[in-house]
Each structure stands twice: as C-alpha cells, then as structure tokens.
Amino acid sequence: MPLHQKLALLMKNRKQRALEIENLKKENDQFKDSMLKSGQKMAEVQNHMRRHIGQKIAERLNQAKLNVFVDPSTGNVILRMDDSFLFEKNSADLGRSAKITLQKVIPIYVETLFSEKKFRDKINTINIIGHASPEHQQQYVDPSAPNQHAYNFNLDLSSDRARSIVKYIFSSAFP
C-alpha cells in the first residue's frame, strides 16, 4: 500500500477514534447525571424516613413526659439534658438519675424505631453522641488555639460520655 493511502487510512481511523471518544464522553456524562439523580433520590427517601421515624419517636417520648426535640430537617432525636441527665463536671460516669432516664427512653426509642417493617430493614446505624462543655479549667476552649490539650480533653470526654451510655445500655445492669 502506498504511503499516501496509509496516511489517509490513519487519518480516517483517527477521526473515527475521535468520534468514539466523544460518544464515550457523552455516555459518561449521561451516566454521571443519572447516578447523581439516583443519589439525590436516595437521599430524599432516606431523609423522609428519618423525619418520619424521628417524629414518631418524639411523639412517644413526649407522651411519656420525656423532654425531647426532633430536628425537623434531619429527624435527629435530641434528648434534652436536664438535671436528671447531667454528667458530673469532667466525668463520663452515669449517675443514678441518668440511668433511670435511659431506662425510660431506650425501650420507647427502640420499639418505635423498629415498629414499621418498611423501615426496619433499612436502619443500619444508630449514633449516640456525647458532649462536653467548651470549657477546660473554667476557661473557654478555642478549638483553633495552638495548645490542643484542652480541646482534646473535651473531645475525649465527649466520646467517653457516649461510650458510657452505650456500655450501660448493653450491660446486664440495664433492664
């Protein structure tokens, strides 16, 4: 085959490959768009489910005269910490009144959470989060300060408080 024919064939193949690449890019963009829409739809369904369950849990806990708040946008159930559920300063030990509160809250929470079959199988995590005041040694803790000791102390205390609740709930001492 003469050189000019080979060159013409290579140019034709190059144009075909360029068209194939453009088509693949379009397919890829359509696939990305489809995946994004699917992810958004899944998030909408999940958020609806969380709000629905959160409202039901809040209703049941309020009927039991337990002080709760449900974030309407996320469905997060927040147990308000009053005098019956406060940790001692710089401590993660659960007091007697906190244990009594948990004994009231957890059965209602779990029963309501898993009461609807259509949601039951979709629940894969439950988060228990602890908090500590933003103070250390009676001073405000700035998380961006160069000395991270106080910030880390409060972060560890928050984790320890959540862990204390989980350990109690799953202990033989929990009725």
LINURVEN-V586950 format. One record per backbone hydrogen bond with DSSP energy under -0.5 kcal/mol. CO is the residue of the C=O (numbers start at 1). NH is the residue of the N-H. If there is no record, write none. Layout:
CO,NH  CO,NH
//
This chain:
2,6  3,7  4,8  5,9  6,10  7,11  8,12  9,13  10,14  11,15  12,16  13,17  14,18  15,19  16,20  17,21  18,22  19,23  20,24  21,25  22,26  23,27  24,28  25,29  26,30  27,31  28,32  29,33  30,34  31,35  32,36  33,37  34,38  35,39  36,40  37,41  38,42  39,43  40,44  41,45  42,46  43,47  44,48  45,49  46,50  47,51  48,52  49,53  50,54  51,55  52,56  53,57  54,58  55,59  56,60  57,61  58,62  59,63  60,64  61,66  62,65  66,68  67,80  69,71  69,78  70,72  71,74  71,75  76,71  76,78  77,79  78,69  78,80  80,82  82,85  83,86  88,91  93,88  95,99  96,100  97,101  98,102  99,103  100,104  101,104  101,105  102,106  104,108  105,109  106,110  107,111  108,112  109,113  110,114  112,115  115,117  116,119  116,120  117,121  119,122  119,123  120,123  122,124  127,129  133,135  134,141  136,139  139,136  140,142  141,143  142,145  146,148  148,152  149,153  150,154  151,155  152,156  153,157  154,158  155,159  156,160  157,161  158,162  159,163  160,164  161,165  162,166  163,167  164,168  165,169  166,170  168,171  171,174  173,175
//
